[in-house]
Amino acid sequence: MFSRSLTLAILFAVSSPLLAADGDTPLAQERGRSRPLIIIASSSVDPTLVNLKKSLDEPAYKEAFAKRNMVLYTVVNMIGQRNGKDMDAQSTMALIRDLKLGARPGDQAQVILVGKDGETKIDHKGSIDPKEIFSTIDQMPMAEKEAAAAAPVAPAAEPKAAGGKPGKAGKAAPAAPPAALDD
């Protein structure tokens, strides 16, 4: 009896962290909330990394980046950062595993855009213009819905009932359930 209990306890102790780690990847945590932009470079002086980070620090691009609910991940020599803050090694490796990159030559940086649905939208090697990234996001169905929701809607005037008396205010229609993520 004791050996069975010990075996089950060991099995549970070993398998629990493995099962929990699957849902705790950085991309899984971003799903539905933001659009990760990931730059993977072999050096901190890589031209693609330096130019893209410099561009995103400009006020116009910084505002566009924030408006589109984006987060910036950088991985340089297996050291990861999220929006400029260091990530631990386990999170960095989980990010790399989640991207399923496989073996790749280290001569060019790779820029990856992931949508709110968790799907890869851009996978580009070398330099890329931020306008191209923003254009890709703006063409996504989810971004179009967000833009439409942000547009102010003028309230319609309530018509008066026949006989000159104001109509009773009825219950508001129940809100529609949230739509599935499209991008």
N, C-alpha and C positions, 0 to 999 in steps of 0.2 A: 504494500500500500504506500509506504513511504517513498519507494523508488518511482512509482507512477506520479505521485504528487511532485516530487523533485524534477522529474522529466518534464512535466507540464509547466512548472514554474520556469525552468530554464528555457523551454521552447517559447513561452510567452515573453520572457525578458529579451530574448534575442530577436524575435519577430516584430515586436511592437515598434521599436525605433525605425525599422525598415519600412513598415507600413505607414507610419506617420510622416516619414521623409518624403514620400511620393507627393503629398498634397502641400508640402511646405516649401516648394521651390519658389524662387523669386517670381518667375513668370506666372505661376499659379496664383500667387498672392495679388498680382496686378490684374488678372483676368476680370473683365467687367468694370474695372475702375479707371485704368489708364492704358496708354499706348507706349510700351517700352521701345526706346531706340537704343540699340546695342552696338557699340563700336568695339571690335576686337582687333588689337594691334600687338605687334611683337616688341615695339619700343615706344617709350613715352614721347619720343621726338618724331614719330611717324607723321608724315605730312598730312595724311587724311585725318588722323586724330587731332592734330594741332589745328588745322584749318577749320574742321567742323566745330570743335569746341569754341574756337575764337568767333566763328560766325554766330553760334548760338548764344554768345555773351552780348551781342549787339542788341540794343533795346527793342528794335522792331521784331527780330527773330525770337528774342526772349519772351516777348508778349505772345507771339504766335505759338510758341512752344507750350506755354502755360494754358493758352486758350483751348488748345487741342488735347488737354489732359495727358501730356506726355511726360515720361521720366527717362533720364539718360543713364544708361549703364555703360561703363567702360571696363574692358578687361585687357590689361597690359601685362604681359609676362605672367599670366595666371593670377594676377592680383586684380580683384574686382572692386568697383565703386558704383554706388547708386547715387546719382545727383551730387557727386563730389565727395560723398562720405564712404569711407572704407567698408567693405563687406568682409565677413570672415571667410576663411578658405572653403569651408563646407558649403556656404551659400554660393560662392563663386563657382565651385565645381558643379553644384546642382544646376546653376544657370547654363553652364556649358553643356552639361548632359541633356538638359531640356531642349536646347537648340539642335541637338543631333547633328553636329557639324562634321564629325569624322575627321580623318586626316586632311590637312590642308597645308599648302606651302606658306611659309611665314614671311614672304616678301611683300605682300600687300595686305593692308588692313581690310577688314570686312565690316560693312554697315548693314545691320538688320533691323527692320521695323516690324514689330508685332502688333497686331490689332487688338482691340478689346476682347475679341473672341478667342484670342490665343493663337491665331493663325499668322504665319509669316506673310507679310505684305510686300516687303522689299528685302532682297538679299543681294547686296551689291559689293563687289570687290573694288577697292580704290576709292578715289575722291568722288563725292556726290554733293550736289548743291542742295542746301536746305529747302529751297523753293520746290524742288522736285519731291522732297519728302512731304512737305505740307500739301502739295497738289495731290499726291497719292491719298493722303488722309481725307482731303476735302471731297474726293470722288467716292469715298466709301459710303455705303448706305447708312451706317450708324452716324457718321459725321453730318450727313444731310438731315437726319432726324433731329440731331442736337441743335443744328442751326435753325431749323424750323421751330423748335420748341423755345429757343431763345428770342425769337422775333415776338414783339409785343402784339397782343391781340386786343382790339378795341371791344369793350363790352357792348352787346346789343341792347337797345332800349326795350323795356318791357311794354308790350302793347296793352291798351286798356280794353276791358271786356265790353261787350255791347250793353248799352243802357247807361254808360257814363261812369260805372263803378270800376274802380281799379280791380284787376284780377288778383285772385289769391296766389300767393307765392307758394308753389308746390315744392316738394322735395327735389333736391338736385339729383340728377342722374348719377348712378354710381360710377366711379372712375373705372376706366378700362384697365385690365391687368397689364403689367409692363411687358413690352414686346421683347422678343428674344434678341440677343446681340447679333448684329449683322456684319460687323467688321472685325 
